[in-house]
Amino acid sequence: MRSIFRNFAVALATLMLTACATLAPPQPREFRLSQAQLQDLVGKRFEMARTYLGFLDVKLATPVVTLQPESNRVLTALDVSIDAPLIGKPWKGAAAISGRLRFDQAAATIMLDEPRAEKFTVEGVPAVYADRVNKIGGWLSEQVLKGFPIYTLKPEDLRFDNVSYSPSEFKVKPGELTITLVPKATQ
C-alpha cells in the first residue's frame, strides 16, 4: 500500500511540475542577422534609379553596409550617378546614408527609417553649384532610401511553440543586428 501511495505521490508531483512548466509565460527570443547577411540582402535588391522634376536622373548602386553600434544605426555607402540633358556626361560620386530600423507589422518587414545623409559628393559639378548639388543630392538619397525594405521575416521567424512573436527592439552590435522578439500577448 505504501508503494502505491508513494508512486501516486511521485506521479502527482511530476504532473504538477509539468503543469507549472506549461503555465510559465513565454519568454522573449532573439533573431540575428550578421553584417554579411545584411550586405547580401541589401545588395541583392538594390539598384535604384529615380527621375526628378522630369529630367534629373539619379542612380544609386553598389551598396556597402556597415553597422554602427555606437549610434544603433546601419550605414549604407553607395555609388551615385546624376544625369540630365543639360550637363553633358553624368556626374559621378558617392553617398553614405545611415538609418535606424523599424518593423512594418502589416508587411512583416524590417525597414530603413530616419535616413540621414552622412556624406554626399559629386565630382565634375561646377564649383558654383557644388554645395547646392551635394545638399539636394543628399536629401534625394534620404528620400529614396526612406522605408527601404531590408528583410521580410518568415512566419517561422515569428512563431515558436505555438506562440506568436513580434519585434520589439533592434540592437546594432559589432558584426550583427539583434532583433528582440516578444510574445504578442505581452505587448
Number of C-alpha atoms within 10 A of each C-alpha: 6 7 8 9 10 11 12 12 12 12 12 12 12 12 12 12 12 11 11 10 10 10 9 8 10 17 11 15 15 13 14 14 16 16 19 13 15 21 17 15 16 20 16 11 10 14 14 14 15 14 13 11 6 8 12 15 16 21 19 22 17 16 20 16 23 19 21 20 15 9 13 17 24 22 21 22 21 22 19 24 18 21 17 16 10 9 12 8 11 19 17 16 17 18 24 22 23 27 24 19 24 19 23 14 10 6 11 16 19 21 21 21 20 17 24 19 21 15 16 23 21 20 14 13 16 9 10 8 9 15 15 11 18 19 15 13 22 22 16 16 24 22 15 17 21 16 20 17 20 19 17 14 16 10 11 9 14 20 14 13 6 7 13 17 24 22 24 15 15 21 18 24 17 13 15 19 24 16 19 17 21 21 20 15 11 10 8
